[in-house]
């Protein structure tokens, strides 16, 4: 980050009292009329870390005008160098962020919580900080100044000692973002993504009741949907019973047990019988962080039984306590476990400011509630889908849970819904993936954008689940995502935009390109690039293997055009140029070029190369072990003389298209040894 020349502070107090202070960067201190402000900047592992201290002198037995509740502090940081381009990740509602593509500090949206800066020779990741009590946002600045706004959602405070911002620079944006969040994880005592354990069920295909039934869910409907999935041989391994199952009235929870009109016998017998009919292994339920949207019903049986673990806010809400709420969640989850429930999806997490305004500081409340939730969920092996929780006070408050929703809801028939859904997921993943396995939400298999959504889930690097109504599931849309037993081919991390896409709006011009990687047997790492035209006009695009920063480094790569069913070779920095029609999309698998040949694994799976468990080559032989049988493919510049699978000679069944070879085998779960003699 460039050196700052001065700092301006605007302090807003009760009774509309305002204080303007200017600090020189050298001294960093302002003192006047009983008010002391100090701003310091320190080195932070290759970046800068800013802090602010404020103290307001109070008089005894007199009225004092301390900080107001709403937006009491603004800090303007003068910048010597302005970036060429800015992508600001801002909260467009309480729960979710999306990108704004701007060039001036004045155009940064309110409630920006991460910003990416592009300079002519480097990149920066700038993060307004979440402290012990206060949180900070970026808002519209001036031509030469960044503006930061601080709030605790708690009025009357007279002092603070808080972090203000973090800025990390690097030659690439990927490095800058990683450095920033590694520093934050250590500072906050939470885990990076690679140290969080993804619970077993989320490695398999799932189904959710939300878009199928919304709040009109019932035992009969869940049973009917399960029967359909069994009949269609869709290997769903887990189901979520979403909103609508709870004992709630007027958006208040009054009991732990399921709604007796919708689930008259509870969950236990239903789950047992569904599991006996099919291969379902896990069931989960939805609830809001506060119990239900409005919290707990006062005077209810739940209030009476759990009162020591609840907190009554000054605005009259009754919610799980940030101080003692672990016992509330533990008691609830123990009851759910007895009913056969294995995991929870917890919504409304970024409602913390509205629960606790003028009761507890926002950062303290968020930290307490998230820790209570995770401690309670230890009785479910920590299996949580965190949702509606992308406000930074939530993101930085979860010690260990692995799954976090990465975008606003998939809405089946919303105009331009796919483009917005993709935009949010792609750009949010740039930073959200540093800490979490990102959930790109459910989708419908029977919908005009179903194949687009299917590909998106395949490259998302997160859980895969769908939400079709009864009778609507299309198995063919799901098959490219998973093995025959429902295990998904989950790529290594979240898909992210290529660096040349990060600072331009793909909904206005150009093509959005996403990249991801995954293990390729014992051979190293392969990867892929998906290209989406989100405009209404034909667009050209280009990519090169070097656009994937963590792919195995080699001189040359094979590229497999999944939908075009063709292959070609590129050097590391050599570009492929293509055209996409309006709303078009493409998927290219990119594998290091081997001497004898490169096995593509299962050709009918988007990430089928992940099925290659090992690959050995000599001068005239290629041997690949593939996880299961199906359409197997490989790329070679030499024609095969013989091809066998185990003891079976399948040479006569080999199909060739240029350097692409394939053989159609029965789809079975049997591991296949493919031997190609050249």
N, C-alpha and C positions, 0 to 999 in steps of 0.2 A: 504494500500500500504506500502511496506517495506521502511525503512529509506534509503535515498539516501546519498552517501558519497561525491559526487562531481558532478559538472555540467560543461560540455564543450559546448562552443558556437562557431559556425563558421558563420561569417558574410561575405556575398558576395556583393561587391559594384560595381558600374559602373567602366568601364575601367579595368575590371578584377582584381580589388584590393580585397584582402582577408584578414580577420582578424581572428585569432584564440585566443580564450579567455578561461581561466579555472577559475572557481569560486569555492571556498570552500563553503560547505553547510552552515557552521556557519555564515560566513560573507555575502555570496551571492552577492558580488559586484566585478566588474572588472572596473578599470579605467586606461587608458593609451592612450597617444597621442591624446587627445581630444575626446576619446570615453568612454562612461560610460554605463555599462550593469549591471542590477540588476535583479536577479531571486529570488522570494520569494515563500514560500509554507505556506498555512494557513489551519486551520481546517475547514471542511465544513460538519457539521451534520453527523459525523461518517466517514468522508473521508478526502481527501486532495484536495486542489485547488491551482494550481500554476499560477503565474503571471510573466510577463517579462516587464521590462522597458529598453529602449535603447535611448541614445541621442548622436548624432554625431555633434561635433563642426564644424560650417561652417564659412568660411572667407568671408568678404564682397568683392564684385567686383572681385572675383577670381573663377576659376573653382573648384567645390567641387565634391568629389566622394561619393555620397550618395548611398542608397540601390538600387540594380538593380531590375528589374521588376520580373524576374522569380526566385522563390525559393531563396530569399535573406538571410534567416536565418535558421540555423540548430541548434538544442539544443539536447545534449546527456545527459540523466538522468541516473546516476549510480544507480543500484538496488542491495540491499543487498541479496535479495532472488529472485530466478528465479522461475516462475510458472512451474508446471509439464506439462501443456498443454495450448495452446492459440488458440482461434478462432478469426480471424481477419476479420472484415467486411470492405471490401475495394471497392472503386469505380473502377470497371473494364472498365467503360466508363464514360462519363460525367454525366450520368443520374442515374445509378443503382449500388447497392452494391450486393455482393455475399460473401460467406464465404471462407476463407482459413484456413485449419486445420494444425497448425504448433506447434513446441515445442521449438523453439529458437527465440530470438529477431532478429537474422540475417535473418530469413525466413519470417518475417512480410512483406507483399507486400506493395509497394508504394500506396499512396492514401488511407490508412486505416483510417477510421473515427470513428470506435468503435472497441474495443478489449475486449474479455472476457478472464479472466485469471483463471485457476484452480490451486489452491495450495493444499497441502495435507489435510488442515483442514479448508479451506474457499475459497471463490470466490471473484473476483474483476471485476468491469466494469470500463474500462479506456477510457476516451473520450478526444481526442485533441479538443481544444476549438475553437469556432467562436467568434471573438471579434467585436469591433466597426468597424475596417477597415480590419484586417488580419483574415485569417483562418489558422488552423493548421491541419496537417496530421501526422500520424505515417508512417515511412518508415523503411527500413531495418536498424537494429541497430547492436550492437556488442554482444559479448558473455554475457556481464554484463550490457549493457546499452540499454535503449529505445532511439530511435532517433525520434525527432519531427521536422517537416519542416513547416515553416511559409511562407505565401504569401498573398499579397493584390492585385496582378495583376496590380500594379501601381508602376512604377519606380520613383526614385528620392527622396524618402522619407528619412528624416534624424532623425526621432524620432518615438517612439511608446510606448504605455502604454496599454498592452493587456493581457487578460487571455491566459493561455498557455495549461493547462490540468485540468481535473477533474478525480479523482479516488475514487470510493466507494467500500467498502468491506462488505461482509455479509456471514452468514453461507450457504446461497443458492444463486445461480446466479440470480434467480427471484427477490430476495430481493435487491441484489446489483444493478441490472439494474433499478429497480423501484426507489430506493433511488437517483440514479444518475440523472434520467430524471425528477423526482419531483424537485430536486434542480435546474436543468437547466430551467424548466418551470417557476419557480419563478424568477430566475435570468434574464431571457429574457422577462418576462411579457407576456407569452403565456399560453394557457390552456393545461391541461392534457386531455387524451382521454375522460374520464368520464364526463368532463365538456363541451365537444363539442357536439353540437346538430346535429344529422344526419338528413338531410332533409327528409320529408315524402316519396318522390318518391323512395328513395334508400332502403326502406323497402319492395319494390315490384320488381317483375321480369322485366328485361329490355332487350332491343335488341340494337345492335350497327351496323352501316353500314360498319365498317372498313374492316374486313376480308371477307365480302360479296362482296364489290365493290371496295375497296381501294379508289383511288382518282376519279374513274369513277362513282361517285354517281350522281343521278338525281332524279327529281320529279317522273318520271315514275317508276323508280326502287323502290323508297320508297313506293309508292302506291301499287306496286305489292307485296312487302314483307308484308305490312300491311294486304292486302287481304288474303294472305296465312295464316297468323297467326289467322285471324278471322275464316277462313274456317276450320283450324285445332283445333280451340278452345284452343289456347295457350294464357293464360291470361296475356300477356305482358301489362304493364301499362305505360312504358316509352320507348322512342326511342331516340338514339343519331345519328344525321347526322354528320358523322366524316369528316375528311379531304377531300377536293374536292369541297365543296360548295361555297367557298369564291371567291370574286372578287380579284384575284391575278394573277400576271405575274412575271416570273423569281423569284419565291419564295418571292415576295414583295406584300403586301396588298395595294390596291389602292382605295377601297371603302368599306363601311360597308354593303352594300346590297349583297344578294346572287348573284352568277354568273348567268347572264341572259340567257345564253345558256342552262344551266342545270335546272334552276328554273325560267322560264320566267315570272311566276306570283308571285314570292316571295314564302314565306312559309305560309302565313296566310290562304288562301283558302284551300290549300292542307291539312294543319293540321286540320282545321275545318271539312272538309269532311271525313278525316280518323277517327276522333273522333266520328263522327256520325255513322260510320259503325261498330265500335267496342267499346271496353272498355278502349281504350288508354286515359290516363289522362295528361301525361306530354311529352314534346319534348325538347330535348337539342341539342346544336351544339358544335362542336370542334373548337378551334383555338389555336395558339401558343401564348406564353407569350408576344412575341414581335409583336403581330398582326398576322404575318405569319412567316415562318422560318427565312427569312432574314430581317424582320422588315417591315417598311412602305415605299412605293414608293415615292421618293422625287419628288415634283412638282405635285403630284396627287391631286385630289379633296379632298382626305382624309388629305393629308399634309396641304393643304390650310385651311380646316375647323378646324383641330385639332392641328395646329402648336404650340400654347402655352403649350400644354400638352405632347409634344414630346421632345425627347432629341437626339441631333446629336452627335455621339461619334467620337473620334479622328480617328477611322478606317473607318469612313464614313457611319456607319449604323444610321438609323433613327428609334427609338423605343419609346414606351411609357415611359415617364419620371419617374424616381424614386422619383422625387421631386413634380411633379404636375400631374402625370399620372392618378390619381383617376378620373379626369374629362373625360379623354379619355375612360376609361372603362365604366364609367357611361353613357356617350353619346351613346356608342356602345350598351350597354345592354338595354337602353331605347328603342332603335330602334328594337332590337331583341324581346323585350317584346311585342311591338306593332305587331310583326309578329307572335306571339303565342309561342315564345321560353321561356321555364321556367328555364333552367339551362345551365351551360357551363362545358365542359371538356377542361382544359387549359394545353397544352403540352409544352415541351421544356423549362421547368422552370430552369433547371440547366445550361442553355446556358448563364446565366448572366455573367460569366467571359469573354466569347467571345464577348458579346455585349460591355462590358465596360472596357476591358483591357486598361490600361493607360489613362482612362477617369475618373473613379470613383473607390474607393476601393471596392473589391468584396462584403464584408459583408454589407457595406452601400447600395450598389446598390441592392442587393438581398432583404434586409429589406424594402427598399423603394418601389420596384416593387411589392412585395407580399402584402404589406399593401395597396398600390394603387389598386391592383386587388380586394382584399377583400372589400375595401370601395366601389368600383364601383359595386361589386356584391351584395351589400345590396339591390339593386333594383331587384334582383332575389332571395330575401330571403336568401342570402348567399349560394346558391346552386352551389357548385363548386366540380368537380372532379379534384384534383391536380394531374398532371402527368409528368413523366420524370423530377422529382424534388427531388431525394433522396440525392443530395449533402447536407451536413449538414447546409450550409448557407441558404438553402431553408427550410429544416425541422424545423429549429429554428426561422424562420422569419414569420410564419403564425399565427396571433393572435387567430383566431376563427374557420376557415373552418375545416370541420370534415373529409372529405374523401381524402385519398392520396394513389396513386398507389404504390404497394408494390414490383413490380418486372418488369423486362423487358417484352416485348410483348409476349403474346401467339402467336406462329407461327405454323399454322396448320400442316404442313408437314415437319417440321424440324427434322432431325435425332436426336434421343435422346432428343427431345425437351421437352417432359413431365418431365423427370427427372431433367433437368436444371431448368425448370419453377417451379417445386415443391421445389427444393433446395433453390432457391432464396426466394420464398415466405415464406417458413418455417423459415429460419434463419433471414431474414430481420425483420420478425414480432417480434422477441425477443426484439428488441429495438424500432422499428417503431411504434408498437402498443401502446407504452406508451403514445404517443401523438395523434395518429390518428386511425380512423376506416380504416383499411387497405383494399384496393381494389386489389383483386388477379387476375384481368383482365378478359376479356371475354373468351369464348371458343366455339367450334363447338359441336353441338349435333350429327352430322353425321361425325364421325371420329373414328379411331381405339381406341383412348384413352378417348372417350367421357364419359364413366361411371366413370373412374378414375377422370376426371376433374369435373364431376358432384358432386361426393363425396367431392372433395377438396373444391368446392364452398360452399357446405353445412356446412362444418366445419370451413370455413374461417372467419366467423364473420363479413363479409363485404358485399358489394353489389353483386348481382348475375345478370349477363347479358351474352348473347350469341350473335353470329355474323354469323350465317349460311347464305349461299347464298339462293336465291329465290328457293323454292321447297324443301330445304334440312332439314328443322327443324324436329326433331324427338321428339314429345311431351312426350313420355315415359321416355326419359332421364331427362326431367325437372320436372316431377311430384313428385319425392321424395324430391324435394327442397322446395316445397311451398304448401300453401293451395289452394283451388279451385279458389279463387279470385285473385291469383297471389301474395299474401303476402308471403314473404319468411320466413322460420323458421330460423331467424338470431341468431346465438349463441352469447354469451355475449361479447367475445373479439376475437382477432385473435387466430387461432390455432398456437401452438408453439411446438417445439421438446421437448420430455421428457429430463430431465437433463442428463441422461446417453447417449443421442445421440449428445449433443451439441459440444463435442470436438473430434468427429470422423467423417470421411467422409463417408456418407451412399451410395455414388456412387461407393465406392470401396469395402466396407465390411459391413455386417450387414443389419439391417432393420431400416428405419426412422420411428419413432413413433411420432405422433402429438396428443396433448391433447387440449380439450376445455371444457367449462362448459356453463350451461344455467339454467334459473329458471325452476323449476319443480313444477308448480302450487304453492300452498301455503305450499308445503311440504319441500321446501329448494332448494338445487341445485343438479342437476344431471350432468353428464358429459359423455365423451367418449374418446376413443383412436383409432386413425386410424393408421394402419401399412402399409407401402409401401416398397416393395423390389425393389430397384432401380438398382440392379446388374443383371447380366446375369446368376447367379447361384442360386440354392436353398439355402435358409437361414433360420436359426432358430431365434426366438425372444422370449422375455418375457416381461410382464408388470404386474403392480400391481395397485390397486386403488390409493395408496399413491403417484403414479407418477403424479397425477393431484393435484397441490398444493392448489387449491381453491374450490375443491369439498366439499360438506357437509361431515363433519367428523362423522363417526359412526363406529361401530365394524365390520359390515359385509355389503357386497354389492352384488346385483344381477348384473350379466353381461350378456348382450344380444348380441350374435353374429349375426349381421344384415344379412350378406350374407349366413351364415351357418344355420340360423333360429333355433338356440338352445340357451339355457340359462344354467348358472352355477353360483355358489356362491363363493365369495372370501372374506377372511378377509382383513383388510386394507392394511397390508404389505405382504399378500400372493401373490405369483406370479402365473400367467398363462403362460404356455409355448406352443408355436406353431411353425408351419413351413409354410413358404411362398415359393411358386415356383418362378422361375425367373419372374420378372415384376409383381408378384402377389400383391394383396392388400386386406385389411380386415378393418372392422369397428365394434367396440364394444361399445355399450351403457352401461354405468355404473351408477346404481341407488342405493341409500341407501336402505338397506333391511328393510322393515316394518314388523310389527307383523303379520298383516293379509295378506297382499300382496302388490305388487308394480305395479302400472299401467304404462304400456309402451306407452299409448296413441295410436297414429296412426302408425301401424306397417310398412306401406309402405312408410313412410317418414324417411329419415336418422336421423333427430332429432325429431322424432315424439313424444318423451316424453314431448317436449315443449308445445304440444297441451293440456296437462293435466292442466286445470285451477285450480282445487282444488281436494283434495282427503281426505276423512274422513273414519276412520275405527273404528270398535268396535270388540268385541271378535269373532263375527261370520258374520260381514258385512263389505264390502268395497264399498264405493260410490265414483265414480270419475266423474267429469264434464270435458268433452272433447270438444275442440273448434268446431270441425265439425265431421261429420260422415264418416265412411269408414271401413277399417280393424282395429278393436280395439284389443289390446292385454294387457295382464297382467301376472304377475308371482306370483305364490303362491305354497306353499307346501301342501295346502289343496284343495281338489276337490270341485268345486262349486255345491251346491244343486239347486240353481236357479239363473238365470241371466236375468235381465230385462233392457230394454232401455226405460225410461219413463214408459208408460203403457204396452209396448209390451214384452211378454215373449219370449226370444230368446235362452232358455236353450238348446233346441234340435240342435241349429246351432253351438254350441261351439265346437271348435276343440282343441285337447290336444296333446302336445308333451313333455312328461316329466312334468316339472313345468311351461311350457309355455302354456298359453291358449289364444285363439283368437276367434273372432266372426266377420263374414263378414256381413257388413251392406251396404246399398246403399250409394254411395259417394254423400253427399249433404253438403251444407254450414250450415245446422242446428246444433246447439249446442246439444250435446248428454249427457244424464245423465246415466251412466252405474252403475247398482246396482248388486253386486255379494253377494249372500247369501251362506255361507259355511256350 
